[in-house]
Amino acid sequence: MSNNTTTTANDDGAKSINCYNDWGISIATFNAISLLVNIFHLVILARMACLKGRPYKQILVHICLADIGSVLLLIMVYSCLEGFGYVSMLTANFPFTIYLVHVPIYKSNWIFFVAGIEKYYSICKPLAYESSTFVRKLSVILILMWVLSFCWLTTYLIIVHFATSSPEAPTLANAVLSTALFMPLASAAVPLMFVVKELMKMRQKALAANQQQSLQAAVYLIIIYVIFLIFSLFDLVTAYIWIVSPGLMKFPAQRLRNITKPLYGTLNTVIYGFRRKAYRQEMRKLVCKRE
């Protein structure tokens, strides 16, 4: 990946290359659709009374904000609109900056890690949930995840640029550094495995209304986590191919991520709406509002 950093950045950052070609138009269009869907999703979440005051709502909001940030930045890079010209100039003149577009993507990795811990407390430690310092400070933790994801990605880029940019740099080092970006996402599997185990037990019990809500929230999180993990593994595999044998891919691997990321951002909102009756009711009120 590092040996192709400049090439990839220039190719994915310069409007003269991306604007009006099939890849650029497709990526900008898919991301624009996902942006509209996620903004609508955010409005519905804000209106849902059943989520008011619940820590889980903060996680849903930050997942949505990360998706919005990701697709918005990609639209600014790939769009042909003149108003975004300064973004293309920045990425063309400073190729390093194109990778900062992916900060919201890696923010999602950290969100899932935090969400996994929150669900562990909610499902496995319900009596300690409200009094938990982690849950009480969840809003602060989620904000700090934005800072941490930026620092995490920046550190990775600095190491790649200075430590592995030479032709003699071992391919293994590149692969390890690329894998490290996904460590928070992989780590989220640990608390979620305990959650799955507890959910299996809960299926055989009569649940109160609040327990049923917690179960539904946990199932939704696990579903979108698996989907995001699949997309991320796809991204990681393409990165490995680009590292090991760039000749196998006639275009930068980043393009595949940039066109699949908005698909995930749209899919997780559809899944949430499909599973929650309150969401569908609020959506009908908003869309079919009568004077």
C-alpha positions as CSV (number, residue, x, y, z in Angstrom):
1,M,0.0,0.0,0.0
2,S,2.7,2.5,0.9
3,N,4.6,2.0,-2.3
4,N,1.5,3.1,-4.1
5,T,0.4,5.9,-1.7
6,T,1.2,8.8,-4.0
7,T,-0.2,7.1,-7.1
8,T,-3.4,6.1,-5.4
9,A,-3.8,9.5,-3.8
10,N,-3.2,11.4,-7.1
11,D,-5.6,9.1,-8.9
12,D,-8.4,9.2,-6.3
13,G,-7.8,12.9,-5.4
14,A,-7.5,14.8,-8.7
15,K,-10.8,16.0,-10.2
16,S,-9.3,16.1,-13.6
17,I,-8.9,12.3,-13.5
18,N,-12.1,11.4,-11.6
19,C,-14.5,14.0,-12.8
20,Y,-16.7,12.8,-15.6
21,N,-15.3,9.3,-15.8
22,D,-17.4,6.3,-15.0
23,W,-15.7,5.6,-11.6
24,G,-15.9,9.2,-10.4
25,I,-19.6,9.6,-11.4
26,S,-20.6,6.3,-9.9
27,I,-18.8,6.9,-6.6
28,A,-20.2,10.5,-6.3
29,T,-23.7,9.3,-7.1
30,F,-23.8,6.3,-4.7
31,N,-22.4,8.5,-1.9
32,A,-24.9,11.3,-2.6
33,I,-27.8,8.8,-2.3
34,S,-26.3,7.4,0.9
35,L,-25.9,11.0,2.3
36,L,-29.6,11.7,1.7
37,V,-30.7,8.4,3.3
38,N,-28.5,9.0,6.4
39,I,-29.7,12.5,6.9
40,F,-33.2,11.3,6.7
41,H,-32.3,8.5,9.2
42,L,-30.8,11.0,11.6
43,V,-34.0,13.0,11.5
44,I,-36.1,10.0,12.3
45,L,-33.8,8.9,15.2
46,A,-34.1,12.4,16.7
47,R,-37.9,12.2,16.6
48,M,-38.2,8.7,18.1
49,A,-39.6,9.0,21.6
50,C,-38.6,5.5,22.6
51,L,-34.9,6.4,22.2
52,K,-35.1,9.6,24.2
53,G,-32.5,9.5,27.1
54,R,-31.1,6.1,26.2
55,P,-27.3,5.7,25.8
56,Y,-28.0,3.4,22.9
57,K,-29.3,6.4,20.9
58,Q,-25.9,8.1,21.1
59,I,-24.4,5.1,19.5
60,L,-26.9,5.1,16.7
61,V,-26.4,8.8,16.1
62,H,-22.6,8.4,16.0
63,I,-22.8,5.5,13.6
64,C,-25.0,7.7,11.4
65,L,-22.7,10.7,11.7
66,A,-19.7,8.6,10.7
67,D,-21.5,7.4,7.6
68,I,-22.5,11.0,6.8
69,G,-19.0,12.3,7.3
70,S,-17.6,9.5,5.1
71,V,-19.9,9.9,2.2
72,L,-19.8,13.7,2.4
73,L,-16.0,13.8,2.1
74,L,-16.1,11.3,-0.8
75,I,-18.7,13.4,-2.6
76,M,-16.4,16.5,-2.2
77,V,-13.5,14.5,-3.7
78,Y,-15.3,12.9,-6.6
79,S,-18.1,15.4,-7.4
80,C,-17.8,17.6,-10.5
81,L,-19.5,20.5,-8.8
82,E,-17.3,23.7,-9.0
83,G,-17.9,24.4,-5.3
84,F,-15.8,21.4,-4.4
85,G,-12.8,22.4,-6.6
86,Y,-10.7,23.4,-3.7
87,V,-10.9,19.9,-2.3
88,S,-9.5,18.4,-5.5
89,M,-6.7,21.0,-5.6
90,L,-5.8,20.2,-2.0
91,T,-5.7,16.4,-2.6
92,A,-3.8,16.9,-5.9
93,N,-1.2,19.1,-4.5
94,F,-0.9,17.3,-1.1
95,P,-1.7,13.6,-1.9
96,F,-1.3,12.7,1.8
97,T,-4.5,14.5,2.6
98,I,-6.7,12.2,0.5
99,Y,-6.3,9.5,3.2
100,L,-7.9,11.8,5.8
101,V,-11.1,11.2,3.8
102,H,-11.1,7.8,5.5
103,V,-11.1,9.1,9.1
104,P,-14.9,8.7,9.4
105,I,-14.6,5.1,8.1
106,Y,-12.1,4.2,10.8
107,K,-14.2,6.1,13.3
108,S,-16.8,3.4,12.6
109,N,-14.3,0.8,13.7
110,W,-14.0,2.5,17.0
111,I,-17.7,3.0,17.3
112,F,-18.4,-0.7,17.0
113,F,-15.8,-1.3,19.7
114,V,-17.5,1.1,22.0
115,A,-21.0,-0.2,21.0
116,G,-19.9,-3.8,21.8
117,I,-18.9,-2.8,25.3
118,E,-22.1,-0.9,25.8
119,K,-24.2,-3.9,24.7
120,Y,-22.1,-6.1,27.0
121,Y,-23.2,-4.0,29.9
122,S,-26.8,-3.8,28.7
123,I,-27.3,-7.5,28.1
124,C,-24.8,-9.3,30.3
125,K,-24.6,-6.8,33.3
126,P,-28.0,-5.2,33.3
127,L,-28.0,-4.4,37.1
128,A,-24.7,-2.5,36.7
129,Y,-25.7,-0.8,33.4
130,E,-27.0,2.5,34.7
131,S,-24.3,2.9,37.4
132,S,-21.5,2.0,35.1
133,T,-18.9,4.8,34.6
134,F,-18.5,3.7,31.0
135,V,-22.2,4.1,30.2
136,R,-22.5,7.4,32.1
137,K,-19.5,8.8,30.2
138,L,-20.6,7.3,26.9
139,S,-21.2,10.7,25.2
140,V,-17.6,11.8,26.1
141,I,-16.1,8.5,25.0
142,L,-17.8,8.6,21.6
143,I,-16.5,12.1,21.0
144,L,-13.0,11.1,22.0
145,M,-13.3,8.2,19.4
146,W,-13.3,10.9,16.7
147,V,-10.0,12.2,18.0
148,L,-8.6,8.8,18.5
149,S,-9.5,7.6,15.0
150,F,-7.9,10.6,13.5
151,C,-4.7,10.0,15.5
152,W,-4.8,6.3,14.7
153,L,-5.0,6.9,11.0
154,T,-2.5,9.7,11.0
155,T,0.1,7.6,12.9
156,Y,-0.4,4.8,10.5
157,L,0.2,7.1,7.5
158,I,3.3,8.6,9.1
159,I,4.8,5.1,9.8
160,V,4.0,4.0,6.3
161,H,5.5,7.1,4.7
162,F,8.7,7.1,6.7
163,A,9.3,3.5,7.6
164,T,8.1,1.5,4.6
165,S,8.2,3.8,1.6
166,S,11.5,2.4,0.2
167,P,11.4,-0.3,-2.4
168,E,13.3,-2.6,0.0
169,A,10.6,-2.3,2.7
170,P,9.2,-5.8,3.4
171,T,5.7,-6.5,2.2
172,L,4.8,-8.0,5.5
173,A,5.3,-4.7,7.3
174,N,2.8,-3.0,4.9
175,A,0.3,-5.8,5.5
176,V,0.7,-5.6,9.3
177,L,0.3,-1.9,9.3
178,S,-2.9,-2.1,7.2
179,T,-4.3,-4.8,9.4
180,A,-3.7,-2.6,12.5
181,L,-6.2,-0.2,11.3
182,F,-8.9,-2.8,11.8
183,M,-7.9,-3.9,15.3
184,P,-10.7,-1.9,17.0
185,L,-13.2,-3.5,14.8
186,A,-11.9,-7.0,15.4
187,S,-11.7,-6.3,19.1
188,A,-15.4,-5.5,19.1
189,A,-16.1,-9.2,18.5
190,V,-15.0,-10.1,22.0
191,P,-17.8,-8.4,24.0
192,L,-20.3,-9.2,21.2
193,M,-19.5,-12.9,21.6
194,F,-20.6,-12.7,25.3
195,V,-23.7,-10.8,24.1
196,V,-24.6,-13.5,21.6
197,K,-24.2,-16.2,24.3
198,E,-26.5,-14.3,26.7
199,L,-29.0,-13.6,23.9
200,M,-29.3,-17.4,23.4
201,K,-30.3,-17.8,27.0
202,M,-32.7,-14.9,26.9
203,R,-34.7,-16.5,24.0
204,Q,-35.9,-19.1,26.4
205,K,-37.2,-16.6,29.0
206,A,-40.2,-14.4,29.2
207,L,-38.9,-10.9,28.8
208,A,-40.2,-7.6,30.1
209,A,-40.7,-4.7,27.6
210,N,-37.4,-3.0,28.4
211,Q,-35.6,-6.4,28.1
212,Q,-37.2,-7.0,24.7
213,Q,-36.0,-3.6,23.5
214,S,-32.5,-4.3,24.7
215,L,-32.6,-7.7,22.9
216,Q,-33.8,-6.0,19.7
217,A,-31.1,-3.4,19.9
218,A,-28.4,-6.0,20.5
219,V,-29.6,-8.1,17.5
220,Y,-29.5,-5.1,15.3
221,L,-26.0,-4.1,16.4
222,I,-24.7,-7.6,15.8
223,I,-26.3,-7.7,12.3
224,I,-24.8,-4.4,11.1
225,Y,-21.5,-5.3,12.8
226,V,-21.3,-8.5,10.7
227,I,-22.2,-6.6,7.6
228,F,-19.6,-3.9,8.3
229,L,-17.0,-6.5,9.1
230,I,-17.7,-8.2,5.7
231,F,-17.2,-4.9,3.9
232,S,-14.1,-4.2,5.9
233,L,-12.6,-7.7,5.2
234,F,-13.3,-7.0,1.5
235,D,-11.4,-3.7,1.9
236,L,-8.6,-5.5,3.6
237,V,-8.3,-8.2,1.0
238,T,-8.1,-5.6,-1.8
239,A,-5.4,-3.8,0.2
240,Y,-3.4,-7.0,0.5
241,I,-3.7,-7.6,-3.2
242,W,-2.5,-4.0,-3.9
243,I,0.4,-4.5,-1.5
244,V,1.5,-8.0,-2.7
245,S,0.9,-7.6,-6.4
246,P,-0.3,-4.2,-7.6
247,G,-0.3,-5.5,-11.2
248,L,-3.4,-7.6,-10.5
249,M,-5.5,-4.5,-10.1
250,K,-5.6,-2.1,-12.9
251,F,-7.1,0.6,-10.7
252,P,-6.5,1.7,-7.1
253,A,-8.1,-0.5,-4.5
254,Q,-9.4,2.6,-2.8
255,R,-12.1,2.9,-5.5
256,L,-13.7,-0.4,-4.5
257,R,-14.0,0.8,-0.9
258,N,-15.3,4.2,-1.9
259,I,-18.1,2.6,-3.9
260,T,-19.0,-0.1,-1.4
261,K,-18.9,2.1,1.7
262,P,-22.1,4.1,0.8
263,L,-23.9,0.7,0.2
264,Y,-23.3,-0.2,3.8
265,G,-24.4,3.2,5.0
266,T,-27.7,2.8,3.2
267,L,-28.2,-0.9,4.1
268,N,-27.8,-0.4,7.9
269,T,-30.5,2.3,7.9
270,V,-32.9,0.1,5.9
271,I,-32.3,-2.8,8.3
272,Y,-33.0,-0.7,11.4
273,G,-36.2,0.7,9.8
274,F,-37.3,-2.8,8.8
275,R,-36.8,-4.1,12.4
276,R,-38.4,-1.2,14.4
277,K,-42.1,-0.5,14.2
278,A,-41.6,2.8,16.0
279,Y,-39.2,3.9,13.3
280,R,-41.6,3.0,10.5
281,Q,-44.4,4.9,12.3
282,E,-42.2,8.0,12.8
283,M,-41.2,7.8,9.1
284,R,-44.8,7.7,8.0
285,K,-45.6,10.7,10.2
286,L,-42.8,12.6,8.7
287,V,-43.3,11.6,5.0
288,C,-47.1,11.6,5.0
289,K,-47.6,14.6,7.2
290,R,-50.9,16.3,6.5
291,E,-51.9,19.8,7.1
